[in-house]
Amino acid sequence: MRRLDCHRRLSFLDVTLQDVGDMDRDALLRRFHVRGADGQTVSGAAAFAAVWRELPGLSWLGRLVAIQPFARGLECAYGAFLRIRPCLQAVVFRLERGSKGL
């Protein structure tokens, strides 16, 4: 997403490396979170929609998925992804470890 942010509207924070203030680091690591200019934090599909609205070329998608039933559908898809994410991470880890041995 950083590469798509050609207008530099977004500020990314690696919560594994930086202080997160009053927020729960474990909660931040479980789901995608975004804090808007207004200071309000959203997570999950709503966070993706908020980011997409700021990116040239994806702003239309961000506006679309903010509308029901698209928002609900994206949240369901994100929830399904979160359930399989540990398996996907394990596969990627094994593939990366295997490619270093070549």
N, C-alpha and C positions, 0 to 999 in steps of 0.2 A: 504494500500500500504506500510505502514511502516513495517508491519510484513514480507512482501515479500522482502524488501530491506536488505537481510542478509549481503551484502557487504558494506552497509552504503554509497552508492553512492549518495543518495538523502538527501537534507536538507529541512525540512518542516517548513513553517512559517504560523502561525495562524494570519491572517490579522485582526482578531477581537481584538487581544490582543497586537500586536506589531506594531511599527512604520513601515510604508511602503515606507518611503522616498518620492520620487517624483511621485509615482504612485497614481492613483485615487482609494481610498479604495472601493467606491461603485462599480466601474467597476470590481475590483478584486473579490468582493463578488458575482457578477452576473454570472461570468464564471470562469472556472478552468484555472489558469495561471501557467506557468513554466518559470523560467529564467535559461537558460543553462550556462555552464561553460564559454561560449564566451560572456555572458552578454546579449544576445538576448532573449526577452520575446516572448513566443508564447502562444496562448490561445485556448480553445475549444478542438476539436478532435486532433489537432496537439500537444497540451500539453499532452493529454493522450498518444499519440503515443511516444512522447519524454520520458515520464516516463517509459512506458512499455519497451522501448529499453534498459533501465538501469537495469531492473529487471530480475534475473535468472528465466527461465521458461516462461517469457512473452516477451523476446526480439524478438522472431520470430514474434509475433503479432504486436509489435511496428514497425518492418520493413515492415510488410505486409500492415498495414493501412496507411503507409506513401506514398503508391503507389496509383495513380489514377486507377480505380474509387473508390477504397476502402476508400481513404481519404475523398472524397466527400460524400460517403454513411455514414461514421461515423459522419461527421459534421452534416448531415441532422438528423441522429438519436439523436445526442447530442442536437440539436436545438429543436427537439420534446420533449425530456426529460425536457429541461429548461422550456418549456411551461406548463408542467404538474407538475413540481417540487413543486410549492406552495401547490397544492392539496395533494401531497404525504407527504409533511412536516406537513400539518394540520392533516392528518390521523395518522401519527406517533406520533405527539404531543398528540392527544386524546388517543391513545393506551397507551402511556407511563403514562399519567395522570391517566388513568383508572386502570393500573396495580399497581400504588402506593396506591390506595384506598383499595386493597384487604387485 
